[in-house]
Amino acid sequence: MGSDFFVGLDLGQSQDFTALAVVERAECAGAWDGAAFAYLTESAVRLRHMERVPLGTTYPEVVARVGRVMRSAALAKGRRHLVVDATGVGQPVVDLLEQEDLPCKIWPVTITGGVSEGLSKTTYRVPKRDLIIGLQVRLQAGELQIAAGLKEGAALARELGDMRVQMSSGGREKYGARSGEHDDLVLAVALACWGVSKLEETGKVGERREGRVV
């Protein structure tokens, strides 16, 4: 029983926001199962917090902000996980985060245009389509509760509405915001939810089992 907090961090550049999202997965005792002579375990997944870091913020300042979030009293109530976009400029930021001695495990994720997930040393390779579809499925099934009054709630709704699927010249689907729009909040929440899914699949994030990513 207890809670796991997954913080998704989507790293932007000069024209794109860096976004951070906190998703809580909480377990509690449910109904009594007479056959098993035990209480069933129920879980709830809730989007607790979102924020955009102002444009122009340096990466060391981003790392400091993430550190304050990860060390906050609210997250100290449960187990903490940080899922970081390690695509492009992301790897140097991951290096900075690892030097911070944060009270969590850091899970770097390279977002790809591929069709299958993989693991290279300590970095996951995850197709963008899987991140986006995973978030959409949770929302449509009512499996992700969104806390009322979130500051960036309206912006997240706009980003979800602006998501588009395009076909590349090679016949692959390409997911992203329509031209001129942002998808940073969507990706931050999607990264956090990806972490939740790994936990639900295996009971322990980031482990390997029988030679495959689990």
C-alpha positions as CSV (number, residue, x, y, z in Angstrom):
1,M,0.0,0.0,0.0
2,G,1.1,3.6,-0.4
3,S,1.8,6.0,-3.2
4,D,4.3,6.3,-6.0
5,F,5.0,9.8,-7.5
6,F,6.1,10.0,-11.1
7,V,7.5,13.3,-12.2
8,G,7.6,13.7,-16.0
9,L,10.1,16.2,-17.3
10,D,9.9,17.4,-21.0
11,L,12.9,19.5,-21.8
12,G,12.5,22.4,-24.2
13,Q,15.0,24.7,-25.9
14,S,15.0,28.4,-26.8
15,Q,11.6,28.4,-28.5
16,D,9.9,25.5,-26.6
17,F,8.9,25.4,-23.0
18,T,10.3,22.9,-20.5
19,A,7.3,21.3,-18.7
20,L,7.0,19.3,-15.5
21,A,4.1,17.1,-14.4
22,V,3.5,15.1,-11.2
23,V,1.4,12.0,-11.4
24,E,0.5,10.0,-8.2
25,R,-0.4,6.3,-8.2
26,A,-2.0,5.4,-4.9
27,E,-2.9,2.0,-3.7
28,C,-5.5,1.3,-1.0
29,A,-7.6,-1.5,0.4
30,G,-10.8,-2.1,-1.6
31,A,-13.7,-4.5,-1.2
32,W,-13.4,-7.7,0.8
33,D,-12.9,-10.8,-1.2
34,G,-14.4,-13.7,0.7
35,A,-12.9,-16.3,-1.6
36,A,-9.4,-15.0,-1.1
37,F,-10.1,-14.0,2.5
38,A,-8.5,-10.7,1.9
39,Y,-9.2,-7.1,0.9
40,L,-8.7,-6.4,-2.8
41,T,-6.1,-3.8,-3.7
42,E,-7.4,-0.8,-5.6
43,S,-5.4,1.9,-7.3
44,A,-6.0,5.4,-8.5
45,V,-3.8,7.5,-10.8
46,R,-4.1,11.3,-10.4
47,L,-2.4,14.2,-12.1
48,R,-1.4,16.4,-9.2
49,H,0.7,19.2,-10.6
50,M,1.9,20.8,-13.9
51,E,4.1,23.7,-14.6
52,R,5.9,25.3,-17.5
53,V,9.4,26.7,-16.8
54,P,9.7,30.3,-18.3
55,L,11.5,30.5,-21.7
56,G,15.1,31.5,-21.3
57,T,15.6,29.5,-18.0
58,T,19.0,27.9,-18.0
59,Y,19.3,24.2,-17.6
60,P,21.1,24.5,-14.2
61,E,18.1,26.5,-13.1
62,V,15.8,23.8,-14.4
63,V,17.7,21.2,-12.5
64,A,17.4,23.3,-9.3
65,R,13.7,23.6,-9.8
66,V,13.3,19.8,-10.3
67,G,15.4,19.3,-7.2
68,R,13.0,21.4,-5.1
69,V,10.0,19.4,-6.5
70,M,11.6,16.1,-5.8
71,R,12.5,17.1,-2.2
72,S,9.2,18.6,-1.4
73,A,7.2,17.5,1.6
74,A,4.3,16.4,-0.6
75,L,6.3,13.9,-2.6
76,A,8.2,12.7,0.5
77,K,5.0,10.9,1.5
78,G,5.6,8.2,-1.1
79,R,8.2,6.6,-3.4
80,R,9.6,9.1,-6.0
81,H,10.5,8.5,-9.7
82,L,11.8,11.0,-12.2
83,V,11.2,10.3,-15.9
84,V,13.3,12.6,-18.0
85,D,13.2,13.4,-21.7
86,A,16.8,12.6,-22.7
87,T,16.3,13.3,-26.4
88,G,18.8,15.7,-28.0
89,V,20.0,18.2,-25.3
90,G,18.4,16.0,-22.6
91,Q,21.4,13.8,-21.9
92,P,23.6,16.7,-20.4
93,V,20.6,17.6,-18.2
94,V,20.3,14.0,-17.1
95,D,24.0,14.2,-16.1
96,L,23.3,17.3,-14.1
97,L,20.3,15.7,-12.4
98,E,22.4,12.6,-11.5
99,Q,24.9,14.9,-9.8
100,E,22.2,16.4,-7.5
101,D,21.8,13.3,-5.3
102,L,18.0,13.5,-5.6
103,P,15.8,11.2,-3.4
104,C,14.5,9.3,-6.4
105,K,15.5,7.0,-9.3
106,I,16.1,8.8,-12.6
107,W,14.7,7.1,-15.7
108,P,16.1,8.8,-18.9
109,V,13.8,8.3,-21.9
110,T,14.8,9.0,-25.5
111,I,11.7,9.8,-27.5
112,T,11.9,8.2,-30.9
113,G,9.9,8.0,-34.2
114,G,10.2,4.3,-34.2
115,V,7.6,1.6,-33.5
116,S,9.1,-0.4,-30.7
117,E,10.5,0.2,-27.2
118,G,14.0,-0.7,-26.2
119,L,16.6,-0.2,-23.5
120,S,20.2,0.8,-24.1
121,K,22.3,0.6,-20.9
122,T,20.2,2.8,-18.6
123,T,18.2,4.8,-21.2
124,Y,14.9,3.7,-22.6
125,R,14.0,4.3,-26.2
126,V,10.2,5.0,-26.4
127,P,8.2,5.8,-29.6
128,K,6.4,9.1,-29.3
129,R,3.3,7.5,-30.6
130,D,3.3,5.1,-27.6
131,L,3.6,8.0,-25.1
132,I,0.8,9.9,-26.7
133,I,-1.5,6.9,-27.2
134,G,-0.8,5.7,-23.7
135,L,-1.9,9.0,-22.3
136,Q,-5.0,9.2,-24.5
137,V,-6.1,5.7,-23.6
138,R,-5.9,6.5,-19.8
139,L,-7.9,9.7,-20.3
140,Q,-10.6,8.0,-22.4
141,A,-10.9,5.1,-20.0
142,G,-11.1,7.4,-17.0
143,E,-7.9,5.9,-15.6
144,L,-6.2,9.3,-15.1
145,Q,-7.9,11.7,-12.7
146,I,-7.0,15.4,-13.1
147,A,-7.0,17.4,-9.9
148,A,-9.4,20.4,-10.0
149,G,-7.9,23.9,-10.4
150,L,-4.6,23.0,-12.0
151,K,-2.9,26.1,-13.2
152,E,-2.0,24.6,-16.6
153,G,-5.2,22.5,-17.0
154,A,-6.7,24.6,-19.8
155,A,-3.3,24.6,-21.6
156,L,-3.1,20.8,-21.4
157,A,-6.6,20.5,-22.9
158,R,-5.6,22.8,-25.8
159,E,-2.5,20.8,-26.4
160,L,-4.4,17.5,-26.5
161,G,-6.8,19.0,-29.0
162,D,-3.9,20.2,-31.1
163,M,-2.3,16.8,-31.4
164,R,-2.0,15.6,-35.0
165,V,-0.9,12.4,-36.8
166,Q,1.0,12.7,-40.0
167,M,2.5,10.1,-42.3
168,S,6.2,10.3,-43.1
169,S,7.6,9.6,-46.6
170,G,8.5,6.2,-45.2
171,G,4.9,5.4,-44.3
172,R,5.4,5.9,-40.5
173,E,3.0,7.8,-38.2
174,K,4.4,11.0,-36.8
175,Y,2.7,12.4,-33.7
176,G,3.0,16.0,-32.6
177,A,1.3,19.4,-32.2
178,R,0.0,21.2,-35.2
179,S,2.4,23.8,-36.7
180,G,3.2,26.6,-34.4
181,E,1.7,25.0,-31.3
182,H,3.3,23.3,-28.3
183,D,3.1,19.8,-26.9
184,D,5.3,20.1,-23.8
185,L,2.6,19.6,-21.2
186,V,1.3,16.6,-23.0
187,L,4.7,15.0,-23.2
188,A,5.5,15.7,-19.5
189,V,2.2,14.1,-18.4
190,A,2.7,11.2,-20.9
191,L,6.2,10.5,-19.6
192,A,4.9,10.4,-16.1
193,C,2.1,8.0,-17.1
194,W,4.6,5.8,-19.0
195,G,6.4,5.4,-15.7
196,V,3.2,4.4,-14.0
197,S,2.5,1.8,-16.7
198,K,6.0,0.3,-16.2
199,L,5.2,0.0,-12.5
200,E,1.8,-1.6,-13.2
201,E,3.4,-4.1,-15.6
202,T,6.2,-5.3,-13.5
203,G,5.8,-4.0,-9.9
204,K,9.2,-2.4,-10.1
205,V,10.2,0.2,-12.7
206,G,13.3,-0.3,-14.8
207,E,14.1,-3.9,-14.3
208,R,14.8,-6.4,-17.0
209,R,13.2,-9.8,-17.1
210,E,14.1,-12.7,-19.4
211,G,16.1,-10.5,-21.7
212,R,13.4,-8.0,-22.6
213,V,12.4,-4.6,-21.4
214,V,9.7,-4.8,-18.7
